[in-house]
Amino acid sequence: MTTTGLRRSLEVLEEAGLLRVFGDRLSVDYEIAKRLASTEGRSAALFTSPVLRSGEISQFRVVGGVASSRELMARLLGVNPREIWRVLRSAVGGGVSPSPGHAPEWDLKVEPVSLERIPILRHYVGEAGPYVTAGIVVVRDEVRGAYSASYHRMMPIARDRVVLRAVEGRKLHRLITEAEAEGRPLDVAVAIGVGPGLMLAGAIPAEDRDKLAIAGAVEGRPVRLTPCESVDADAPVEAEILLEGRILPGERADEGPFYEIFGKDIVRKQPVMEIKSIRARSDAIYQAILPGGREHELLMGLPVEPILWEAASRHAKVVGVAMTPAGGRWIEAAVAIEKEYEGQAVQVALAMMAAHKSLKRVIVVDSDVDVYDYEQLMRAVVQRTYPPRDFIVIGNVLGSSLDHSNLALVEIDGEVRRVRLPYAKMIIDATIKGPRELYERPKFG
């Protein structure tokens, strides 16, 4: 079999000393997740002896943290960490069409279908159950002639069924709604364990583009596809594990609670998928993403940066854009510009907020500030802003559903209820307003 996808990624990281291997027996309930949390951001972690809930050692290994830092992802892409946005911008703007008709590379079929054979992790005590977190749902949009590929967390509710989170208004939710209107199920392929192209493309919020073409452009080669056996869908042959599924029309089940980047997400009624077939390499590596961890944040935030760069560049010369760690790499962004006139910073920030509606705060700094260094960024905020003038609050505007800061207890008809107040956003103009020489850093002769 060809060494591509996730396996090639692990080879690259191992050669660079960025892969830790754990050979001890660790349970899929909490133990692997706890060990993974201790390595995130510094290295990927491979677990060779996962213990299933049955007490047996899984035939599949588990890996996590593959994209838990800019440095790890840059290593996989072969670029400088600060140049990842250029790779993504080029991929979104171009594309390499997927290549269909390839022979499958899975030599194992799990029969009868049983999700219990897969080392699906339970991460935290407060979760409703174990969760598939790195599953990328691939489906062809027949009407628009493009492939959708996106991450969706999945909680098993039976040996052959999961309930999955499909965010309202996004591509998969729209495709489910369209199929339900016609009274038919939606056939999909769920790829688990993929290379950096699909890892990033699955997170890119470019839902009007062919996501598999974006993945191909990231890696400079087409995504190879093969037809599924039991459903009418195509699957990337590089996947370590493939779930062939059918999202059932009108069927819903409780999903959650689940830990997101800002805490626990609520319980909702969500679509149910029947797993028709499980195919895998006999020595497959199950990929996991730690909920609320560094990899979760990075995969959400990195793909947004080129979109924000493009939006900001319409109003200024941009030298850096970063989704910040304090904002979970989702609701706060920083941008460094070469400022030409007063008010330009606000223009830039407004454009970024329009491009990524989940943004709660945008910090604009001068080109001498490194936006990838959060301590340096915050120093600029403290030293270069006069709050009454430079902190601009915008009320009654759409925000992120992951941000719970606007929850409040309100008395309605004599009853105290928890409600969401209107969202608000903030622009911080931390660019220099006075003489620039007052902010010069000392230099050695």
Secondary structure, 3 states (H helix, E strand, C coil): CCCCHHHHHHHHHHHCCCEEEECCCEECECHHHHHHHHHCCCCEEEECCEECCCCCECCCEEEECCCCCHHHHHHHHCCCHHHHHHHHHHHHHCCCCCECCCCCCCCEECCCCCHHHCCCCECCCCCCCCCECCCEEEEEECCCCEEEEEECCEEEEECCEEEECCCCCCHHHHHHHHHHHCCCCEEEEEEECCCHHHHHHCCCCCCCCCHHHHHHHHHCCCCEEEECCCCCCEEECCCCEEEEEEEEEEEEEEECCEEECCEEECCEEEEEEEEEEEEECCCCEEEECCCCCHHHHHHHHHHHHHHHHHHHHCCCEEEEEEECCCCCCCCEEEEEEECCCCCHHHHHHHHHHHHCCCCCEEEEEECCCCCCCHHHHHHHHHHHCCHHHHEEEEECCCCCCCCCCCEEEEEECCEEEEEECCCEEEEEEECCCCCHHHHCCCCCC
